[in-house]
Amino acid sequence: MNGESQVILLREKHSKLQQQIDSEYQRPIPDDIHLHELKREKLRLKDKIARIEH
């Protein structure tokens, strides 16, 4: 898998995580621990994308 296709795949995962975060915020009582985990994973993916692109 080349860098470009890997970035595309990571961006898709990043987008799905954002959808999960948005969905969690829509709940009557969002789960703060779950939100923290989702945000941490999203940031990890963002960092990985940045490393591949540069």
Secondary structure, DSSP 8 states (H G I E B T S, - for coil): --HHHHHHHHHHHHHHHHHHHHHHHHSSS--HHHHHHHHHHHHHHHHHHHHHH-
